[in-house]
Amino acid sequence: MASLRQRIPFRFSEDNADDDHILDEQEQEELIHKLRDEHLDAWTQALWVSPLVLMLSAILQVVYVIKLDKTPPVYAILPSSTAVSSTAVPLPNLFALLNIILHNNLAIQDHLPSWIPNSYLPLVKRCFPIPLLHPLTIGLTLLAPVLALLRGGSWPDVAWWCITPVMSWIVWYTQRWHAQVNEELAALERLRYDAKGA
């Protein structure tokens, strides 16, 4: 009979793996609330840091478009033994402008619905797919680095053109992390049980 009614207890131990303490309803609620608060703090920091990093990267792209010699700003940080190549990528201004557009797309990934009233959102998405889907964004960001590699650009040139794919990966990873933690917290809430019936 005991094997038929066996329950998997809701356990949590920060230090001791041998602790057999089973949490009651209030302790379960406190634990879930604590984990949710910790995630909210981390997510708030990510929402502040990622736009700042995106903005700095976009500013570097704008500086690159304005510069006449088309020397990537990365050369100031990562000097190369080879000569500076201004032809690592054909049409560098076009690719830099594409990168600026993609930076803006990445910046609005989570913020678009709050800018537009819900009644207008389907109309906006029908007219122009804002924000662009992440696989499309990654594909567009990889054009310039692949061209730089194929044309034999120096490693600072390739590093310069890899900045936008890295930014795209950071945004994708933080969104995936946020969704995964929310799913895990929801699964943890489903594991809650009534200790009176245990």
C-alpha positions in Angstrom: 0.0 0.0 0.0 2.9 2.4 0.8 4.3 1.9 -2.7 1.0 3.0 -4.3 0.8 6.3 -2.3 4.4 7.2 -2.5 4.9 10.9 -3.0 7.9 12.7 -4.3 8.6 15.3 -1.6 9.4 19.0 -2.4 12.9 19.2 -1.0 15.4 22.1 -1.0 18.7 22.2 0.7 21.3 24.9 0.1 24.2 23.3 2.0 23.5 19.7 3.0 22.5 17.1 0.5 21.6 14.6 3.2 19.0 16.9 4.8 15.6 15.1 4.8 13.6 18.2 5.7 10.4 18.3 3.7 9.0 21.8 3.1 5.5 22.7 4.2 3.1 24.9 2.1 4.5 28.2 3.5 8.1 27.1 3.1 7.4 26.0 -0.5 5.7 29.4 -1.2 8.7 31.3 0.4 11.2 29.3 -1.6 9.4 29.9 -4.9 9.0 33.6 -4.1 12.7 33.8 -3.3 13.7 32.1 -6.5 11.3 34.3 -8.5 12.7 37.5 -6.8 16.3 36.4 -7.6 15.4 35.8 -11.2 13.6 39.1 -11.4 16.7 41.0 -10.1 18.9 39.2 -12.6 16.5 39.9 -15.4 16.2 43.6 -14.5 20.0 43.8 -14.7 20.0 42.1 -18.0 17.4 44.6 -19.3 19.7 47.4 -18.3 23.0 46.0 -19.5 22.0 44.6 -22.8 20.6 47.8 -24.3 23.7 49.7 -23.1 26.0 47.2 -24.8 23.9 47.3 -28.0 24.0 51.1 -27.9 27.7 51.2 -27.6 28.1 48.7 -30.4 25.7 50.7 -32.6 27.7 53.9 -31.9 30.9 52.1 -33.0 29.0 51.2 -36.2 28.0 54.8 -36.8 31.6 56.0 -36.2 32.7 53.4 -38.8 30.2 54.8 -41.4 31.4 58.4 -40.7 35.1 57.6 -41.0 36.6 58.1 -44.4 39.5 55.6 -44.2 37.1 52.7 -43.2 39.6 51.4 -40.6 37.6 49.3 -38.1 37.7 50.7 -34.6 38.9 47.3 -33.4 42.4 48.1 -34.7 42.8 50.6 -31.8 42.3 47.7 -29.4 43.6 44.7 -31.3 46.6 45.7 -33.4 47.5 43.5 -36.3 50.9 42.7 -37.8 49.3 42.8 -41.3 48.5 46.0 -43.0 45.1 47.6 -42.4 42.8 46.4 -45.1 40.0 48.7 -46.1 38.7 46.1 -48.6 38.0 43.2 -46.3 34.3 43.6 -47.1 32.9 45.1 -50.3 30.5 48.0 -49.7 31.5 48.5 -46.1 29.1 51.3 -45.5 26.2 49.2 -46.7 27.1 46.4 -44.3 27.7 48.9 -41.5 24.2 50.4 -42.1 22.7 46.9 -42.1 24.5 46.2 -38.8 23.0 49.5 -37.4 19.5 48.4 -38.5 20.0 44.9 -37.0 21.2 46.6 -33.7 17.9 48.5 -33.6 16.0 45.3 -34.3 17.8 43.6 -31.4 17.0 46.6 -29.2 13.3 46.3 -29.7 13.0 42.5 -29.4 11.2 42.7 -26.0 10.0 46.3 -26.0 7.8 46.6 -29.1 4.5 45.5 -27.7 4.7 48.2 -24.9 5.2 50.9 -27.5 2.3 50.1 -29.7 -1.3 49.8 -28.5 -2.5 46.2 -28.8 -5.2 47.1 -31.3 -2.5 48.3 -33.8 0.0 45.5 -33.2 -1.5 43.0 -35.7 -1.6 45.8 -38.4 2.1 46.7 -37.7 3.2 43.1 -37.9 1.3 42.6 -41.2 2.9 45.7 -42.8 6.5 45.0 -41.6 7.8 42.1 -39.5 9.0 44.0 -36.5 11.1 42.7 -34.9 12.7 40.4 -37.5 12.8 36.8 -36.5 15.9 35.7 -34.7 17.1 33.2 -37.3 16.8 35.8 -40.0 18.7 38.3 -37.9 21.5 35.8 -37.3 21.7 35.0 -41.0 22.0 38.7 -41.9 24.6 39.4 -39.2 26.8 36.6 -40.6 27.1 38.0 -44.1 29.9 40.5 -43.4 32.1 38.2 -41.2 31.8 35.4 -43.8 32.8 37.9 -46.6 35.7 39.1 -44.5 36.9 35.6 -44.1 36.5 34.7 -47.7 38.3 37.8 -48.9 41.2 37.1 -46.6 40.7 40.0 -44.1 43.0 40.2 -41.1 41.7 38.9 -37.8 40.8 42.4 -36.5 38.7 42.9 -39.6 36.9 39.7 -39.0 36.5 40.5 -35.3 35.0 43.9 -36.2 32.4 42.3 -38.5 31.7 39.6 -35.8 30.5 42.2 -33.3 26.9 42.2 -34.6 26.6 38.4 -34.6 27.9 38.4 -31.0 25.3 41.0 -30.0 22.6 39.0 -31.7 23.7 35.9 -29.7 23.7 37.8 -26.4 20.1 39.0 -27.0 19.0 35.5 -28.0 20.7 33.9 -25.1 19.3 36.3 -22.5 15.8 35.8 -23.9 16.2 32.0 -23.9 17.6 32.1 -20.4 14.6 34.2 -19.2 12.1 31.8 -20.9 13.8 28.7 -19.5 13.9 30.1 -15.9 10.2 31.0 -16.2 9.4 27.4 -17.3 11.5 26.0 -14.5 9.7 28.1 -11.9 6.3 27.1 -13.4 7.4 23.4 -13.2 8.4 24.0 -9.6 5.0 25.5 -8.8 3.4 22.4 -10.2 5.4 20.2 -7.8 3.9 21.9 -4.8 1.7 19.7 -2.7 -0.5 20.0 0.4 1.6 18.8 3.3 -1.6 18.0 5.3 -2.4 15.2 2.9 1.2 13.9 2.7 
